[in-house]
Amino acid sequence: AIGIHLVVATQRPSVDVVTGLIKANFPTRISFAVTSQVDSRTILDGGGAEKLLGKGDMLYMPTEAAKPKRLQGCFVSDAEIERLVYFWGSQRKEEAAQLKVEELVSPLAAGKREGFPEDPLLKAAKQLLEEHKHISTSYLQRKLRIGYPRAARIMEQLEEGSAKGEEQKE
């Protein structure tokens, strides 16, 4: 399956947990430092992971390789993550205090559609409306072969257009 990545992790790499069937379906493997050569063999089908230093040191076994490659991933400690989260949180509080409530309200939340282009399928939807007099969102989905969100937006544009047309007639 193209585009699907699945990561399987375990704290105890024993043959009871990482079975042969699992290993057969995960040809690419990564191992961080383990306590014994047996654990390394369970993950990589060979030793070496027991000699790793930790802190991001890893063995990467790609599908096409005969032996694993040693890599260094970035190691971020829990304390460093906490400091970073605290820093970001404090920055946002200062920014949020400076913003006005009006600036936080989205034009879409207020029901304004200014600045949004007309949907290219709006003309086709208008033709369907003229032919059938009454149409629904699901009808637009079927006839124009589009999803619900786009069909709903087109329906809104049709409704806005008919309201503008009524205003112009008066």
N, CA and C atoms as a LAMMPS dump frame, in Angstrom:
ITEM: TIMESTEP
0
ITEM: NUMBER OF ATOMS
510
ITEM: BOX BOUNDS ff ff ff
-5.0000000000000000e+02 5.0000000000000000e+02
-5.0000000000000000e+02 5.0000000000000000e+02
-5.0000000000000000e+02 5.0000000000000000e+02
ITEM: ATOMS id mol type element x y z
1 1 1 N 0.848 -1.175 0
2 1 2 C 0 0 0
3 1 3 C 0.887 1.23 0
4 2 1 N 0.74 2.032 -0.998
5 2 2 C 1.581 3.218 -1.166
6 2 3 C 1.124 4.315 -0.219
7 3 1 N 2.091 4.965 0.43
8 3 2 C 1.768 6.105 1.266
9 3 3 C 1.363 5.771 2.68
10 4 1 N 1.401 4.514 3.048
11 4 2 C 1.028 4.145 4.41
12 4 3 C 2.292 3.75 5.163
13 5 1 N 2.507 4.381 6.295
14 5 2 C 3.64 4.055 7.141
15 5 3 C 3.099 3.607 8.488
16 6 1 N 3.574 2.492 8.964
17 6 2 C 3.122 1.959 10.239
18 6 3 C 4.338 1.721 11.112
19 7 1 N 4.308 2.252 12.31
20 7 2 C 5.399 2.076 13.257
21 7 3 C 4.907 1.172 14.37
22 8 1 N 5.651 0.111 14.615
23 8 2 C 5.327 -0.8 15.704
24 8 3 C 6.448 -0.687 16.722
25 9 1 N 6.098 -0.451 17.962
26 9 2 C 7.099 -0.293 19.015
27 9 3 C 6.764 -1.213 20.176
28 10 1 N 7.798 -1.679 20.849
29 10 2 C 7.608 -2.515 22.029
30 10 3 C 8.717 -2.235 23.028
31 11 1 N 8.4 -2.392 24.297
32 11 2 C 9.42 -2.23 25.334
33 11 3 C 10.151 -3.538 25.59
34 12 1 N 9.545 -4.641 25.151
35 12 2 C 10.13 -5.953 25.419
36 12 3 C 10.194 -6.733 24.107
37 13 1 N 11.324 -6.673 23.407
38 13 2 C 11.418 -7.335 22.111
39 13 3 C 11.681 -8.84 22.227
40 14 1 N 10.71 -9.588 22.731
41 14 2 C 10.876 -11.04 22.817
42 14 3 C 10.17 -11.692 21.635
43 15 1 N 10.474 -12.961 21.388
44 15 2 C 9.848 -13.668 20.272
45 15 3 C 8.357 -13.87 20.499
46 16 1 N 7.905 -13.751 21.754
47 16 2 C 6.468 -13.829 22.031
48 16 3 C 5.75 -12.572 21.53
49 17 1 N 6.428 -11.432 21.589
50 17 2 C 5.834 -10.159 21.177
51 17 3 C 6.083 -9.911 19.688
52 18 1 N 7.334 -10.005 19.263
53 18 2 C 7.709 -9.784 17.869
54 18 3 C 7.802 -11.149 17.196
55 19 1 N 6.679 -11.638 16.722
56 19 2 C 6.618 -12.975 16.126
57 19 3 C 7.198 -12.976 14.717
58 20 1 N 7.411 -14.159 14.189
59 20 2 C 7.914 -14.298 12.824
60 20 3 C 6.977 -13.685 11.804
61 21 1 N 5.68 -13.799 12.038
62 21 2 C 4.689 -13.222 11.13
63 21 3 C 4.793 -11.696 11.109
64 22 1 N 4.982 -11.104 12.274
65 22 2 C 5.149 -9.644 12.346
66 22 3 C 6.419 -9.237 11.61
67 23 1 N 7.516 -9.951 11.859
68 23 2 C 8.782 -9.619 11.207
69 23 3 C 8.691 -9.781 9.691
70 24 1 N 7.952 -10.767 9.225
71 24 2 C 7.803 -10.987 7.785
72 24 3 C 7.049 -9.84 7.125
73 25 1 N 6.146 -9.215 7.853
74 25 2 C 5.347 -8.123 7.3
75 25 3 C 5.955 -6.745 7.527
76 26 1 N 7.066 -6.68 8.254
77 26 2 C 7.786 -5.422 8.48
78 26 3 C 9.236 -5.613 8.044
79 27 1 N 9.494 -5.559 6.739
80 27 2 C 10.852 -5.821 6.268
81 27 3 C 11.855 -4.73 6.636
82 28 1 N 11.414 -3.498 6.795
83 28 2 C 12.298 -2.408 7.203
84 28 3 C 12.174 -2.241 8.707
85 29 1 N 13.313 -2.238 9.398
86 29 2 C 13.267 -2.189 10.863
87 29 3 C 14.299 -1.211 11.412
88 30 1 N 13.975 -0.667 12.574
89 30 2 C 14.888 0.213 13.309
90 30 3 C 14.974 -0.31 14.73
91 31 1 N 16.194 -0.351 15.253
92 31 2 C 16.369 -0.759 16.645
93 31 3 C 17.21 0.278 17.367
94 32 1 N 16.746 0.66 18.535
95 32 2 C 17.548 1.493 19.422
96 32 3 C 18.32 0.557 20.344
97 33 1 N 18.985 1.084 21.333
98 33 2 C 19.799 0.265 22.232
99 33 3 C 18.936 -0.76 22.961
100 34 1 N 19.396 -2.003 22.986
101 34 2 C 18.727 -3.079 23.721
102 34 3 C 19.721 -3.68 24.706
103 35 1 N 19.218 -4.486 25.63
104 35 2 C 20.079 -5.009 26.696
105 35 3 C 20.883 -6.234 26.298
106 36 1 N 20.393 -7.012 25.332
107 36 2 C 21.11 -8.248 24.999
108 36 3 C 21.132 -8.501 23.499
109 37 1 N 22.048 -9.4 23.111
110 37 2 C 22.155 -9.777 21.71
111 37 3 C 20.905 -10.544 21.259
112 38 1 N 20.276 -11.256 22.176
113 38 2 C 19.042 -11.987 21.864
114 38 3 C 17.953 -10.996 21.436
115 39 1 N 17.824 -9.875 22.173
116 39 2 C 16.841 -8.849 21.813
117 39 3 C 17.166 -8.239 20.447
118 40 1 N 18.452 -8.025 20.185
119 40 2 C 18.876 -7.48 18.901
120 40 3 C 18.52 -8.438 17.767
121 41 1 N 18.753 -9.737 17.975
122 41 2 C 18.401 -10.743 16.964
123 41 3 C 16.895 -10.793 16.727
124 42 1 N 16.128 -10.605 17.794
125 42 2 C 14.668 -10.624 17.666
126 42 3 C 14.196 -9.506 16.747
127 43 1 N 14.812 -8.331 16.859
128 43 2 C 14.387 -7.177 16.061
129 43 3 C 15.012 -7.193 14.665
130 44 1 N 16.328 -7.36 14.603
131 44 2 C 17.063 -7.177 13.349
132 44 3 C 17.518 -8.465 12.678
133 45 1 N 17.266 -9.606 13.281
134 45 2 C 17.783 -10.897 12.802
135 45 3 C 19.307 -10.921 12.831
136 46 1 N 19.89 -10.183 13.735
137 46 2 C 21.335 -10.153 13.894
138 46 3 C 21.713 -9.293 15.083
139 47 1 N 22.939 -9.446 15.551
140 47 2 C 23.399 -8.683 16.701
141 47 3 C 23.801 -7.269 16.319
142 48 1 N 24.157 -6.49 17.334
143 48 2 C 24.653 -5.141 17.117
144 48 3 C 23.911 -4.086 17.901
145 49 1 N 22.623 -4.263 18.094
146 49 2 C 21.842 -3.247 18.804
147 49 3 C 22.197 -3.195 20.281
148 50 1 N 22.76 -4.272 20.804
149 50 2 C 23.157 -4.281 22.214
150 50 3 C 24.4 -3.424 22.451
151 51 1 N 25.111 -3.059 21.393
152 51 2 C 26.327 -2.244 21.503
153 51 3 C 26.061 -0.749 21.287
154 52 1 N 24.824 -0.397 21.018
155 52 2 C 24.496 1.008 20.762
156 52 3 C 24.622 1.84 22.029
157 53 1 N 24.869 3.125 21.853
158 53 2 C 25.137 4.017 22.974
159 53 3 C 23.883 4.612 23.61
160 54 1 N 22.76 4.566 22.919
161 54 2 C 21.547 5.201 23.428
162 54 3 C 21.474 6.638 22.955
163 55 1 N 20.513 7.4 23.459
164 55 2 C 20.333 8.817 23.125
165 55 3 C 20.27 9.061 21.614
166 56 1 N 19.437 8.275 20.909
167 56 2 C 19.243 8.468 19.478
168 56 3 C 20.096 7.591 18.586
169 57 1 N 21.058 6.869 19.148
170 57 2 C 21.889 5.945 18.384
171 57 3 C 21.008 4.769 17.959
172 58 1 N 21.03 4.396 16.672
173 58 2 C 20.133 3.334 16.204
174 58 3 C 20.742 2.552 15.06
175 59 1 N 20.195 1.375 14.839
176 59 2 C 20.517 0.57 13.674
177 59 3 C 19.285 0.538 12.782
178 60 1 N 19.508 0.831 11.514
179 60 2 C 18.43 0.88 10.521
180 60 3 C 18.654 -0.243 9.522
181 61 1 N 17.653 -1.096 9.375
182 61 2 C 17.752 -2.232 8.469
183 61 3 C 16.746 -2.042 7.337
184 62 1 N 17.19 -1.438 6.199
185 62 2 C 16.269 -1.289 5.074
186 62 3 C 15.996 -2.638 4.412
187 63 1 N 14.951 -2.701 3.637
188 63 2 C 14.53 -3.947 3.006
189 63 3 C 15.626 -4.555 2.147
190 64 1 N 16.303 -3.733 1.361
191 64 2 C 17.266 -4.253 0.389
192 64 3 C 18.666 -4.488 0.96
193 65 1 N 18.923 -4.135 2.208
194 65 2 C 20.268 -4.233 2.779
195 65 3 C 20.525 -5.605 3.393
196 66 1 N 21.782 -6.029 3.314
197 66 2 C 22.182 -7.299 3.92
198 66 3 C 22.502 -7.122 5.397
199 67 1 N 22.975 -5.934 5.758
200 67 2 C 23.27 -5.667 7.167
201 67 3 C 22.773 -4.274 7.531
202 68 1 N 22.526 -4.039 8.805
203 68 2 C 21.963 -2.747 9.218
204 68 3 C 22.967 -1.6 9.103
205 69 1 N 22.426 -0.389 8.956
206 69 2 C 23.237 0.831 8.92
207 69 3 C 23.087 1.536 10.259
208 70 1 N 24.184 2.06 10.762
209 70 2 C 24.138 2.788 12.028
210 70 3 C 23.812 4.249 11.748
211 71 1 N 22.811 4.764 12.456
212 71 2 C 22.363 6.142 12.288
213 71 3 C 22.289 6.837 13.636
214 72 1 N 22.283 8.149 13.592
215 72 2 C 22.091 8.936 14.803
216 72 3 C 20.857 9.79 14.625
217 73 1 N 19.828 9.482 15.378
218 73 2 C 18.624 10.297 15.38
219 73 3 C 18.778 11.392 16.416
220 74 1 N 17.925 12.381 16.349
221 74 2 C 18.023 13.443 17.345
222 74 3 C 17.425 12.946 18.659
223 75 1 N 18.068 13.276 19.738
224 75 2 C 17.562 12.906 21.054
225 75 3 C 17.11 14.177 21.753
226 76 1 N 15.878 14.176 22.196
227 76 2 C 15.333 15.312 22.926
228 76 3 C 14.854 14.784 24.27
229 77 1 N 15.429 15.295 25.342
230 77 2 C 15.061 14.821 26.678
231 77 3 C 13.686 15.347 27.076
232 78 1 N 13.073 14.703 28.063
233 78 2 C 11.773 15.153 28.569
234 78 3 C 11.866 16.576 29.116
235 79 1 N 12.971 16.876 29.798
236 79 2 C 13.15 18.216 30.368
237 79 3 C 13.214 19.275 29.262
238 80 1 N 13.897 18.937 28.159
239 80 2 C 13.999 19.885 27.049
240 80 3 C 12.632 20.116 26.401
241 81 1 N 11.84 19.066 26.266
242 81 2 C 10.488 19.195 25.712
243 81 3 C 9.639 20.086 26.614
244 82 1 N 9.721 19.871 27.927
245 82 2 C 8.952 20.685 28.874
246 82 3 C 9.347 22.156 28.792
247 83 1 N 10.648 22.446 28.682
248 83 2 C 11.112 23.834 28.562
249 83 3 C 10.588 24.475 27.277
250 84 1 N 10.609 23.72 26.194
251 84 2 C 10.141 24.236 24.918
252 84 3 C 8.641 24.519 24.949
253 85 1 N 7.866 23.613 25.519
254 85 2 C 6.421 23.814 25.632
255 85 3 C 6.121 25.026 26.503
256 86 1 N 6.84 25.179 27.603
257 86 2 C 6.654 26.334 28.481
258 86 3 C 6.968 27.63 27.733
259 87 1 N 8.072 27.634 26.977
260 87 2 C 8.467 28.821 26.216
261 87 3 C 7.391 29.192 25.201
262 88 1 N 6.919 28.211 24.417
263 88 2 C 5.887 28.492 23.42
264 88 3 C 4.612 28.984 24.086
265 89 1 N 4.239 28.36 25.188
266 89 2 C 3.036 28.775 25.907
267 89 3 C 3.137 30.198 26.411
268 90 1 N 4.282 30.581 26.936
269 90 2 C 4.44 31.945 27.448
270 90 3 C 4.422 32.963 26.309
271 91 1 N 4.956 32.609 25.152
272 91 2 C 4.933 33.512 23.999
273 91 3 C 3.508 33.742 23.525
274 92 1 N 2.719 32.705 23.467
275 92 2 C 1.34 32.811 22.984
276 92 3 C 0.487 33.632 23.948
277 93 1 N 0.731 33.53 25.247
278 93 2 C -0.057 34.306 26.209
279 93 3 C 0.15 35.795 25.989
280 94 1 N 1.401 36.194 25.759
281 94 2 C 1.697 37.604 25.53
282 94 3 C 1.046 38.092 24.237
283 95 1 N 1.113 37.27 23.174
284 95 2 C 0.497 37.654 21.905
285 95 3 C -1.014 37.724 22.035
286 96 1 N -1.616 36.747 22.7
287 96 2 C -3.07 36.692 22.838
288 96 3 C -3.584 37.888 23.632
289 97 1 N -2.828 38.341 24.614
290 97 2 C -3.251 39.491 25.409
291 97 3 C -3.277 40.759 24.56
292 98 1 N -2.437 40.826 23.536
293 98 2 C -2.37 42.006 22.689
294 98 3 C -3.442 42.02 21.597
295 99 1 N -4.01 40.867 21.272
296 99 2 C -5.018 40.799 20.212
297 99 3 C -6.369 41.283 20.7
298 100 1 N -7.101 41.913 19.817
299 100 2 C -8.464 42.322 20.138
300 100 3 C -9.399 41.176 19.782
301 101 1 N -10.516 41.105 20.445
302 101 2 C -11.474 40.034 20.202
303 101 3 C -11.938 40.046 18.752
304 102 1 N -12.13 41.233 18.172
305 102 2 C -12.594 41.333 16.795
306 102 3 C -11.615 40.684 15.825
307 103 1 N -10.325 40.772 16.132
308 103 2 C -9.323 40.193 15.255
309 103 3 C -9.353 38.669 15.3
310 104 1 N -9.87 38.109 16.386
311 104 2 C -9.912 36.66 16.526
312 104 3 C -11.103 36.033 15.818
313 105 1 N -12.139 36.835 15.544
314 105 2 C -13.34 36.303 14.907
315 105 3 C -13.091 36.201 13.409
316 106 1 N -13.257 35.021 12.878
317 106 2 C -13.038 34.78 11.457
318 106 3 C -14.171 35.378 10.636
319 107 1 N -13.863 35.919 9.461
320 107 2 C -14.935 36.418 8.595
321 107 3 C -15.939 35.32 8.242
322 108 1 N -15.476 34.079 8.119
323 108 2 C -16.398 32.98 7.813
324 108 3 C -17.338 32.707 8.97
325 109 1 N -16.828 32.833 10.207
326 109 2 C -17.678 32.595 11.373
327 109 3 C -18.772 33.65 11.452
328 110 1 N -18.481 34.845 10.969
329 110 2 C -19.471 35.92 10.972
330 110 3 C -20.423 35.822 9.784
331 111 1 N -20.213 34.828 8.911
332 111 2 C -21.102 34.623 7.775
333 111 3 C -20.741 35.445 6.553
334 112 1 N -19.58 36.062 6.532
335 112 2 C -19.163 36.889 5.399
336 112 3 C -18.377 36.028 4.42
337 113 1 N -18.648 36.199 3.129
338 113 2 C -17.959 35.423 2.109
339 113 3 C -17.148 36.331 1.183
340 114 1 N -16.907 37.575 1.591
341 114 2 C -16.173 38.5 0.745
342 114 3 C -14.757 37.99 0.523
343 115 1 N -14.272 38.156 -0.676
344 115 2 C -12.911 37.759 -0.977
345 115 3 C -12.788 36.309 -1.418
346 116 1 N -13.887 35.545 -1.388
347 116 2 C -13.839 34.161 -1.825
348 116 3 C -14.325 34.088 -3.265
349 117 1 N -13.586 33.42 -4.15
350 117 2 C -13.994 33.363 -5.55
351 117 3 C -15.231 32.489 -5.734
352 118 1 N -15.935 32.763 -6.809
353 118 2 C -17.104 31.976 -7.162
354 118 3 C -16.637 30.594 -7.61
355 119 1 N -17.349 29.553 -7.243
356 119 2 C -16.992 28.192 -7.63
357 119 3 C -17.145 28.037 -9.14
358 120 1 N -16.176 27.404 -9.814
359 120 2 C -16.274 27.212 -11.267
360 120 3 C -17.498 26.395 -11.69
361 121 1 N -18.019 25.564 -10.803
362 121 2 C -19.191 24.751 -11.127
363 121 3 C -20.509 25.466 -10.833
364 122 1 N -20.432 26.719 -10.399
365 122 2 C -21.654 27.449 -10.054
366 122 3 C -22.571 27.61 -11.273
367 123 1 N -21.983 27.847 -12.454
368 123 2 C -22.805 27.996 -13.667
369 123 3 C -23.561 26.702 -13.964
370 124 1 N -22.879 25.576 -13.837
371 124 2 C -23.534 24.282 -14.077
372 124 3 C -24.647 24.06 -13.06
373 125 1 N -24.405 24.467 -11.82
374 125 2 C -25.425 24.324 -10.776
375 125 3 C -26.623 25.223 -11.079
376 126 1 N -26.371 26.43 -11.611
377 126 2 C -27.468 27.338 -11.976
378 126 3 C -28.317 26.737 -13.094
379 127 1 N -27.65 26.068 -14.046
380 127 2 C -28.389 25.415 -15.13
381 127 3 C -29.279 24.301 -14.581
382 128 1 N -28.737 23.516 -13.644
383 128 2 C -29.538 22.454 -13.024
384 128 3 C -30.731 23.048 -12.286
385 129 1 N -30.518 24.164 -11.622
386 129 2 C -31.598 24.822 -10.884
387 129 3 C -32.685 25.325 -11.839
388 130 1 N -32.264 25.89 -12.973
389 130 2 C -33.238 26.368 -13.957
390 130 3 C -34.05 25.213 -14.539
391 131 1 N -33.379 24.075 -14.77
392 131 2 C -34.057 22.914 -15.348
393 131 3 C -35.049 22.282 -14.375
394 132 1 N -34.671 22.205 -13.098
395 132 2 C -35.461 21.432 -12.13
396 132 3 C -36.181 22.283 -11.09
397 133 1 N -35.935 23.562 -11.056
398 133 2 C -36.57 24.519 -10.133
399 133 3 C -36.186 24.307 -8.665
400 134 1 N -36.121 23.082 -8.201
401 134 2 C -35.71 22.78 -6.823
402 134 3 C -34.608 21.725 -6.871
403 135 1 N -33.48 22.027 -6.223
404 135 2 C -32.386 21.057 -6.149
405 135 3 C -31.896 20.983 -4.714
406 136 1 N -31.216 19.901 -4.407
407 136 2 C -30.67 19.715 -3.057
408 136 3 C -29.152 19.575 -3.142
409 137 1 N -28.523 19.618 -1.991
410 137 2 C -27.071 19.452 -1.926
411 137 3 C -26.677 18.073 -2.437
412 138 1 N -27.419 17.047 -2.03
413 138 2 C -27.076 15.689 -2.475
414 138 3 C -27.288 15.537 -3.984
415 139 1 N -28.272 16.242 -4.55
416 139 2 C -28.488 16.214 -5.994
417 139 3 C -27.272 16.81 -6.714
418 140 1 N -26.762 17.928 -6.185
419 140 2 C -25.555 18.536 -6.766
420 140 3 C -24.37 17.582 -6.679
421 141 1 N -24.256 16.885 -5.553
422 141 2 C -23.169 15.924 -5.397
423 141 3 C -23.213 14.881 -6.512
424 142 1 N -24.398 14.336 -6.749
425 142 2 C -24.534 13.274 -7.75
426 142 3 C -24.299 13.801 -9.162
427 143 1 N -24.936 14.912 -9.503
428 143 2 C -24.876 15.415 -10.878
429 143 3 C -23.52 16.027 -11.233
430 144 1 N -22.893 16.713 -10.278
431 144 2 C -21.611 17.374 -10.548
432 144 3 C -20.416 16.525 -10.123
433 145 1 N -20.724 15.381 -9.489
434 145 2 C -19.685 14.45 -9.017
435 145 3 C -18.671 15.142 -8.108
436 146 1 N -19.203 15.747 -7.05
437 146 2 C -18.379 16.47 -6.08
438 146 3 C -18.743 16.013 -4.677
439 147 1 N -17.936 16.38 -3.708
440 147 2 C -18.189 16.025 -2.319
441 147 3 C -19.19 16.955 -1.655
442 148 1 N -19.595 16.563 -0.455
443 148 2 C -20.605 17.34 0.265
444 148 3 C -20.156 18.767 0.574
445 149 1 N -18.933 18.992 1.101
446 149 2 C -18.553 20.371 1.452
447 149 3 C -18.637 21.332 0.257
448 150 1 N -18.168 20.875 -0.902
449 150 2 C -18.203 21.754 -2.075
450 150 3 C -19.64 21.976 -2.54
451 151 1 N -20.447 20.914 -2.526
452 151 2 C -21.854 21.053 -2.924
453 151 3 C -22.584 22.012 -1.989
454 152 1 N -22.284 21.939 -0.696
455 152 2 C -22.923 22.838 0.274
456 152 3 C -22.516 24.286 0.017
457 153 1 N -21.235 24.516 -0.312
458 153 2 C -20.785 25.882 -0.625
459 153 3 C -21.476 26.408 -1.882
460 154 1 N -21.638 25.547 -2.882
461 154 2 C -22.331 25.967 -4.106
462 154 3 C -23.78 26.309 -3.789
463 155 1 N -24.424 25.501 -2.949
464 155 2 C -25.808 25.794 -2.55
465 155 3 C -25.886 27.157 -1.863
466 156 1 N -24.908 27.45 -0.993
467 156 2 C -24.874 28.759 -0.326
468 156 3 C -24.726 29.879 -1.345
469 157 1 N -23.855 29.673 -2.338
470 157 2 C -23.667 30.695 -3.368
471 157 3 C -24.936 30.877 -4.189
472 158 1 N -25.64 29.777 -4.466
473 158 2 C -26.915 29.882 -5.191
474 158 3 C -27.936 30.665 -4.373
475 159 1 N -27.998 30.373 -3.069
476 159 2 C -28.94 31.079 -2.191
477 159 3 C -28.597 32.557 -2.1
478 160 1 N -27.302 32.872 -1.972
479 160 2 C -26.881 34.275 -1.917
480 160 3 C -27.219 34.985 -3.219
481 161 1 N -27.025 34.297 -4.336
482 161 2 C -27.331 34.875 -5.641
483 161 3 C -28.808 35.143 -5.81
484 162 1 N -29.651 34.228 -5.335
485 162 2 C -31.1 34.444 -5.462
486 162 3 C -31.551 35.57 -4.543
487 163 1 N -30.927 35.705 -3.374
488 163 2 C -31.268 36.807 -2.466
489 163 3 C -30.868 38.138 -3.089
490 164 1 N -29.702 38.186 -3.729
491 164 2 C -29.258 39.419 -4.394
492 164 3 C -30.177 39.749 -5.56
493 165 1 N -30.613 38.705 -6.288
494 165 2 C -31.524 38.912 -7.413
495 165 3 C -32.852 39.477 -6.963
496 166 1 N -33.375 39.005 -5.821
497 166 2 C -34.639 39.509 -5.283
498 166 3 C -34.493 40.961 -4.852
499 167 1 N -33.341 41.309 -4.263
500 167 2 C -33.104 42.688 -3.839
501 167 3 C -33.068 43.615 -5.049
502 168 1 N -32.463 43.15 -6.15
503 168 2 C -32.352 43.981 -7.346
504 168 3 C -33.714 44.175 -8.01
505 169 1 N -34.613 43.153 -7.916
506 169 2 C -35.949 43.257 -8.504
507 169 3 C -36.782 44.302 -7.784
508 170 1 N -36.612 44.43 -6.47
509 170 2 C -37.405 45.363 -5.667
510 170 3 C -36.935 46.74 -5.935
